[in-house]
Amino acid sequence: GQQLNQSPQSMFIQEGEDVSMNCTSSSIFNTWLWYKQDPGEGPVLLIALYKAGELTSNGRLTAQFGITRKDSFLNISASIPSDVGIYFCAGPPMNRDDKIIFGKGTRLHILP
Amino acid sequence: DTAVSQTPKYLVTQMGNDKSIKCEQNLGHDTMYWYKQDSKKFLKIMFSYNNKELIINETVPNRFSPKSPDKAHLNLHINSLELGDSAVYFCASSPTSGGEQYFGPGTRLTVT
């Protein structure tokens, strides 16, 4: 079945560093969604992308919809402690637009 | 003013019991979902309902039975609970199927 491959699986960074993570698939996606999950909470939508090549920002977060429509990346600039959590990419593949598939997540840790 | 709410937040029960988890959304969305998140934090869709009609059933054991009395509610009933059912169950909703999803806070089910 369709899969979304997220990398890296985990990141350990210092506060203030920039972060980059990505998501790839063998299938074409028409929408890319990025979510963040805090411990003990449900995932929260950060950014939604709808067009190939689209670059969208939300505060210190920037996400891009890859030109091939098979990938997306999320950047976080100047990380702060509250950025800790799990970041998921998700989207409906083109041939199943009624179903959202989630990646396995990138776990972001910030070192003291 | 909670958008997607679930009850209970925690559920501890013994093997063989039957239990229900309730979900309500006040966003006016047409589509609701149940997801299971395992100990590795992988999110897997279980069911999706659009306007009270089942549209996705992802190879879930028939011990799991969703019920949607109206489009604002999607409850999950689980019969004959097993140890492997222990997980966090998330309800979500979206304006249309395959659209941006908004998650509830999760129900942590522990089967002993």
Interface residues (C-beta under 8 A of the other chain):
Chain A: T31 L33 Y35 Q37 G40 E41 G42 P43 V44 L45 A48 I86 F88 A90 P92 R96 D97 D98 K99 I100 I101 F102 K104 G105 R107
Chain B: V4 Y33 K40 K41 F42 L43 K44 I45 S48 N50 I55 I56 F90 A92 S94 S97 G98 E100 Q101 Y102 F103 G104 P105 G106
